[in-house]
Amino acid sequence: MKTYAQIIGATLLLAGAVSALAQSAPTTTEGPKWNTSGALGISISDGNSENTLFNANLITSRKWDMNEIDLGADGAYGESDGTRNTANAHAFGQYNRLFSERFYGLLRLDGLHDDVSDVSYRGTLSPGVGYYFIKTTNTFLRFEAGPGFVWERVGGVDDEYVTLRVAERYETRINERVKLWQFVEWLPSVEDFEDGIINGEVGVDASLTKKMSLRAIIQDTYDTTPAPGLKHNDVKFLMQLAYKFS
């Protein structure tokens, strides 16, 4: 229960920080506002096996003039027959400065804690540039690249290294009720391209009402050098009920 409290507490703190940033940012009655949504997923089974899974996230974004900001926090905790099999918290922030309608510079910061994968912390700072190959009202496809710096403690071992970051994100709104998205990010070490991390996500959001929606998300993290005794791949499947605050 101590770990459960730590993970949920960390998630709530991260979510609170994101929410505070969103609320404190200056807005005008006529200008663009923050678009904020929160999602919660809970699964409990009791019988031949006892399973509990809790996951939550909070995401907010804003676009104005030649600027774009995305902020988010998420976390999860799960047990199977009394054994912890999920316990993580993650937060990110990204700022894009558009130089033209499609070309932009960016600065991104990610933070991760994962007990099960024995990642005490992993921070990634990534400046770079990006380009929208597709940019319409309902669809966009963008690619990003740039240098990065990672500092982490995995399996009790501290490490710092320079990396590259290559990322791609695609989003499309099929109709007024359904949105799809897909994301891939590669972070290879500059010293050894075979040493690095690949993050991926695929998701769908289907509106139930004007404010509520149902989400299904698959996330995958591939670490070429995981903690001793752990697998390279860490795959998660999430079902969430989401609420749009704005």
N, C-alpha and C positions, 0 to 999 in steps of 0.2 A: 504493500500500500504506500510505502514511502516513495518508491519510484513513481507510482501512479500520480501521487500528489505533485512530485517534482515536474513530471512531464506536462500535466494539465496546467500547473502553475506557470511554467515557462510559456506554454502556448497562450494562456490568457494574458500574460505580460506582453508578449509579442503582438497579439491581436489588439491589446489596449494601446500600445504605442502607435500601431498603424492607424487606429481609429482617431487617436489624438492628433496625429499629423493631418489627417483628412479634415478634421473639424477645425483645426487652427489655421488652415490655409485660407488666405483671403479670397473671397468670392464676391461677385456683384449680382444683383438681381437679373441683369441682362446677360452676364457672361456665363460661360460653361461651368457646370458644377462637378463635384466629385461624384462618380458612379460607384457605389459601394454595395457589396453583397456579402452575406455570411452563409455558411452551409454547415450542417450537422448530420452525422451518420452514426447510428447506434445499432449494433446487432448483438442479441443475447439468445443463447440456446441452452437448454437444460434437459438432460435425459441420458442417452447412452454416452454423450460427451457434453462437457460444459464449456461454452465459448462465449467470450465477451470482446467486442470491438467497439471502440469509440474513436471517431475522427471528426475534426472540425477545421474550418478555415475562414479567413476574412480577407477579402480582396477589395482594393479601391483604386480608381484610376481617374485621371483628368487630362483633358487636351484643351489647350488654348493657344491662340496665336501660332507660334512656331515651336511649341513645347508640348511634351508628353511625359506623364509620370505614372508609373505603375508601382503599387506597394502591396505586399501580401504577407500573411502569416498562416501557418497550418501546423497541426499536430495530430498524433494518433497514439492510442494505447490499446493493447489487446492481450488477452490471456486465453489459453487453451488447456483445459483440464488442470487449471491451477498454475500453469507454466507461462511466464511472460513471453510472448512471441512478437510483440510490436510495442515500441516505446520511442517516439521521436518528436522533435519540434524543429520547425524550419521557418525562416523569414527571408524576404528579399525586397529590394528596392531598385528601380531602374528609372533613370532620367534620360530622355531623348531630346536633343536640340536639332530641329530640322534646319538644314541649309537650303533645301529646295522642297518641292512637294513630295519627293521620294527619298532623297539622300539625307542622312542625319548622323550626328555624333552621339555617343552614349556613354553613360557611366552606370555600372551595375554592381551591387553588393549583395552577396548571399551569406547566410549563416545557418549551420545545421548542427543538431545534436541527435544522436541515435544510439540508445543504450544497447539494443540487440545486435547492431553491427559494430559495437564497441568503438563508436566515434564520439569521443568526448566533446570535440568541437571541430568544425571545419568552416573556415571563413574564406571567401573568394572575392577579390576586388578586381573588376574587369572594365577598363575603358575600351573604347573601340568605335567602329563606324558601322552603319547599317544601310540597307537599301530596300525599299518596297518594290518588288517586282510586279505585284498586283496590289492595287489600292482603289477599291470602289466602296460604295456605301455599305454593302453587305459582306464583302470579302476582302481579305488582304493576305499576302504572302511576302515575308521579309526574311532577309539573311543578314547576319551580323558576324563580325570578326574583329579580333584585336588581341593585345597581350593581356596577361592577367597574373595575379599573385595569390597563391594559396598558402594558408597557414593552418595546421591541423594537429590533432592528437588522436591517433588511431592505434588501438591495442596498447595504450599506455606509452606510445612512442611519439615524440614531438617531431614535426617535420615542416619545412618551409621550402617552397620552390616556385620558380617562375613557370608560367604556363601560357599556352595560347587558348583562346576561346573562339570556337566556331559554332554558331547557332542558327536555327531556322524555326520559324513559327508560321503556322497557317490557321486562319479562322474564317469561317463562312456561316452565314445565317441562311439556312435553307428556306425558311419561311418565317412568319411572325412568331412562331412557337418553338422552333428547333434551331439550335446553334451547335456546330461541330468545331473542334479545334485539335491541333496536333503540334507538338513541340519536340525538338531534338537539340541537345547541347553536348559538344565534345570539348573536353578540357585535357589535352595531352601535355605532359611535361616537356619543356624545351630541351632538356638534357637527354631525354629518352622518350620518343614518341609512342613506344609500346607501354609506357607507364602513364596512366591517366584515368579519367572518369567520363562516362557517358550517361547523361540523364535524358529520359524520354517520357512523354505523356500523350495520351489520346483521351479525349473526353467528348461527351454529348450532354447538352442541357435542354430539357423539354419543359416548356412553361405549363403550369397547371392553372395558375391564375395570373393576374397582372403583376403580382408581387412574388408568388411562390413558383418554384420549379423543382424538377427532379433531375439529378445529375448522376451519370455513371462515368467513372474515370479509371483508367489503367495507367499506373506509373511504374517506371523501371529505372533502376540505377545499377550500372555496371562499373565495378571498381577492379582495375587490373591487379591491385595489391591490397586485398582486404586484410583485416586482422587475422592472425593465425587461427586456423580451424573454421573459418567462415567462408561462405560461398562468394563467388564473384558477383552474381546477380541477386538483386533484391527487388522483387515484383510485388506490387500492391494493387488490389482491386477495390475501389471505393464506390459505395452508393450513398448519396447525400440528398437531403432535403434543403433547398437553398431559399433564402429570402433576400429580395432586393430592397435596400433601404432608400435608394433614389434611382 
